[in-house]
């Protein structure tokens, strides 16, 4: 989806939006959150959510090893 093509139906009709509300972030620590971006196929309705900040992904990766 991030490359502009739906993996379910093959359509190129993809909408990218920042997620809002409680879905708009993932807690990394007490003081840090990762913002979430949604990709939605406007043909079939399939969607995927991503953390796109590489620094936040590394923080998540390190945190997962500890817990």
N, C-alpha and C positions, 0 to 999 in steps of 0.2 A: 504494500500500500504506500509506503514512504517513497517509492519510486514512481508513483502515479498510475499504478494498475492494480485493480482489485484481484486478490488471489482466489476469490470464490467464483466470480462471473466473468472476469477478464476485462471489464469496462475500464475506461480511462477517466470516467466521471468521478473524481475524488475531491472531496472537500476537506480542508485542514482547518481545525479550530482549536484554540486553547480550551481545555476542559474547565468547567466552572463548578463552584460549590465544593462539597466534600470530595468529589472526584477529581478536582483540579490540582491536587497535590498528593505526594506520598511522603510521609514522615521519614526522615533519615536519622535525626536525633532530636533532642529537646529544642535545639536552636536552629535546625536546618530542615528544609523541605525541598523536594524535587517537584518542579511543575510538570504537569501532564499535558500532552498534545494528543487530540483525537483525529484520526483519519477515517472518514465515512464515505462509503461508496453510495453515490446518490442514485444509482441504478437498482441495486438489490438490497441496500440497507446494512450490509456488513460493515463493521467498524473495528478498528484496532486502536489501542492507546499506547503511547510511548513517552519515556523520559528521554529528552533529546540533548540535555546538557551532559557532556562527557565527564565533567568534574563531579557532578552529582551521581552519575552512574558509578564512578570509581568509589565514591563515599558509600554508596549502597553495597558494592561488591565487598569492600573492607568490613563493613558492618555485618554482613551476612556470615563472614568467616568467623566472627567473634561469637555470634549467637547461634 
